[in-house]
């Protein structure tokens, strides 16, 4: 069906809500095409898109269709799966509560039980709830760190991780087989509540999550002595982190936490920030202002669904340094391994996990403690799969997993990124360096002095619509068919094609063990590397680069960074970006 036919089908639907009809009528031709040329697809983390009318937008009908597909998948698993049901949570975005309860009503029409949170909750708590309530699946309504016009729909499997590829593919098949989303049936909401098919949950699950999170911190004596009066500034950026982060910090003994109150109130338009993304320093403007007023050691920010953590640290001149996702991953990994080694609790089979586009610095750190690093595809579900493998095969003990995109998981009672856990461990790390008369800034420089300097750059190029999708494919085909031999006058030592599952060197071709994925990675002779991949959740193609060098002294950070950026700029020029 063409985009014009799809558009007309929506326009002709008599029961279409007025706000969607008004949007259809106001569309120009280009907008019509973008809204209807395709269906919103599942990527690395479910569906995510602009809120609005159309098959390529997120709205009640796209949500109903996705949930109908999930209901049919659960139907195919039998009565036990239907009784176990689905846990559902949502964040502070536009239409999030509506999408959550519409999903529950679709499930109820199939006789499938659902547990819906009474109000907004973080993504990691949804992952926990799936495991705690032993549900068959979970649904999280969120667009993570995207701007206000977006929302999304993520599906979780029974282990609490994002639905793995095989189940996600089956779900996609069910969804695609639904010809007309307007015919999806909904059960009555109040009747379903009365019958118990829809159960409202809240504080009872919060309390159980907070019990588990007590085990995230490693050295309570350290916190008691150096953490209680340590100034920490926290902001939830108008999202769900406020529901748990402040309580978790207080429970752990961090008594001097200062909250950016203007951002503690959930709001769909994220009124005080251009984008609620803790990766960006702009999101820390109010936190920095409060930090200067109270002389805070560290600033922490969670994104709207509290699965990503951003960190800023105070420098000697009183300014705040915005850490990269890789730097945060490095300081957490180093501390966890060191603290357990000091306490005599570091297992001999310790394992860490990271995505293939995350820093190799953490690999060096892991190896220095005798731990094993596992590289997985982008998408935290792949780290979740590794945790499941470790638990069932009893071959490794999970210690830490992260992605460079500001996602971290310490304890596996959650099977997705958990910024609440990450806030707690970063606070403890700040206390640790304080106990040594150091700051977090000193700690990072110490890591670079020991392991070498690592600097990275991620460049995202947005290419929207039909033309954008074609351009992204063209770029990937260009790299795949005309593989470069050099970049920045440096030979490429290894080419990894994760779609073809091959690793090519001068010595020949080896088979990669990861599942197929449209990612190309090039490792240069000087151990620098770059990678290119289309985003699984946004109309973007991403370029990742990392360079390595030496840092001769603790105070040589600036010169090491300057040298690294020169290398990165040279690689960018070679790439034509």
C-alpha positions, 0 to 999 in steps of 0.5 A, a space after each residue: 500500500 502506498 503512503 497516499 493510500 495509507 493516509 487516505 485509510 486513516 482519513 476515512 476512519 470515522 472514529 479517528 480522534 479529532 486531534 489526529 484528524 486535525 493533524 492529518 488535514 494540516 499535513 503537507 505532502 512531504 510530511 504525509 510521505 514521512 508519516 505513512 511510507 513505512 511502519 514504525 519498526 522495532 530496533 535495538 530497543 523497541 519502537 521509538 518515534 515522533 508522536 503523531 498521526 501515521 503508521 511511521 509515528 507513535 500513537 494509540 493505534 500503533 501502540 494497539 497494533 504492537 500490543 495486539 502482536 504481543 497478545 497473540 505471541 502470548 496466546 501462542 504460549 498457552 494459558 500459563 503465559 496468559 496468567 503470568 501476564 505483563 508488567 507495564 510502566 511509563 515515563 513522563 512523556 506526552 501520552 505515556 499513561 494513555 499508551 500504558 493503559 491502552 496496552 493493558 486493555 488490549 491484553 485484557 481483551 485476550 484474557 491476559 493479566 497485566 500489572 500497571 504502575 499507578 504512576 510514572 516509574 523508571 525503566 529499570 524498575 519495570 525490568 525488576 518488576 518483570 522478574 519480581 512478579 514472574 510475568 511473561 513479558 514487560 512493556 515500557 512506554 518511553 522514548 528514553 533521552 529523546 526530545 519532548 516530541 518523541 515517545 516509544 514502546 519497549 518490550 521485555 522478556 521474562 528474564 527482565 531484559 529487552 526482548 531478545 532477537 528471536 522473540 522480537 522477530 516473532 513479535 514483529 511477524 505477529 505485528 506485521 500480520 495485523 492489516 488494520 490497527 483500527 480493528 484491534 479490540 480493547 476491553 473496558 478499563 474499569 471492568 478489567 480492573 474489577 475482574 483483576 485482569 488489570 492490577 495497579 501496582 506501585 509502592 509495594 514494588 518500589 520497596 522491593 526494588 529498594 531492598 535489592 539496591 542496598 547491595 549495590 554499594 560495596 563499602 558501607 564503612 567508607 560511605 559512613 565516614 566520607 560520604 554522609 556529608 559529601 555534597 552531591 547534586 542530583 537532577 532527574 531532568 523532569 523524569 522518573 528518576 525522582 521516584 527512586 534515586 533520592 530514596 536510594 541515596 538516603 538509604 545508602 547514607 548519602 545525607 548531603 544530597 542536593 536536588 535541583 527542585 525545578 527539575 524534580 517535577 515530572 513534565 512532558 515538555 522538559 521545561 528547563 532543558 532543550 533536551 533531557 539528555 544527560 549526555 549533553 552538558 547543556 542539560 546540567 546548566 541548573 545542576 552546575 548553578 546549584 553545584 557552585 552554590 553548595 560547593 558540590 563534589 559531583 553532579 549526577 543526572 538521569 534521563 527521563 526513564 532513568 536508565 542513563 546516567 550523566 556525571 559532571 565532576 568538579 575540577 581544581 578551578 571550580 568548574 565542572 567537567 562533563 564526563 563521557 559515557 566511556 569515562 564513567 564506565 572506566 571509573 566504575 569498572 576500576 572501582 568495582 574491581 579494586 574494592 572487591 580485590 581489597 575486600 578479598 571478594 573478587 571472584 577468580 572468574 570475574 566477568 565484565 561486558 561492554 558493547 563493541 563500540 565502547 572503549 577498550 580502556 575498560 578491557 585493559 582495566 579488566 585484564 589488569 585484575 584478571 577479569 574477562 571482558 566480553 564484547 557484545 552488540 549494541 543494545 543492552 539486551 545483549 548484555 542481559 543475554 550474557 548475564 543469563 549465560 553466566 547464571 545458567 552455565 556457571 562459568 563466569 561471575 558478572 561484575 559490571 556491564 556498560 555501553 558508551 551511550 551512558 548505560 550501566 548495570 552493576 547488580 543483575 536483579 535488573 536486566 537493563 541499564 539502571 541509572 539508579 544503581 549507577 548514581 549509588 556507585 558513582 557517589 561511593 566512588 566520589 567518597 573513595 577518592 575523597 578518602 584518599 584526599 583526591 577528587 573524581 577528576 584526580 581519579 580519572 587522571 590516575 587511571 589514564 596515567 596507569 593505563 594510557 590515555 583514551 579519547 573517543 568521539 561519536 558523530 551522529 548524522 540525522 537522515 530522516 524519511 525515505 531519502 534518509 533511509 536510502 542514504 544511510 544504506 548507501 553509506 553502509 554499502 560504500 564502506 562494505 564494498 569499498 573497504 578502506 586500507 588506510 585511515 590518517 596514513 595508518 594501516 587498517 590491521 583488522 576489519 570486522 563486519 558484524 553483518 557478514 560475521 567476519 574478522 579480516 586481517 592480513 592472515 585471513 578471515 575469522 568467524 565472529 560469534 556475535 549475532 548478525 548486525 549491520 556494523 562495520 569496525 576497523 582496528 588500525 595498526 596503532 590500536 585506534 579504531 572507528 566503527 560505523 552503524 545505523 541507529 536502531 532507534 532513530 533515523 541516524 547513522 553513527 560514526 564511533 572513533 577512539 584513539 590511544 596515547 600515553 599520558 606521561 604525568 598526572 597533570 598532562 590531561 590537557 596535552 594528552 587530550 589535545 594530541 588525541 583530538 588532533 588524531 580524531 580530526 585527522 580520522 574524521 577528515 579521512 572519513 569525509 565527515 
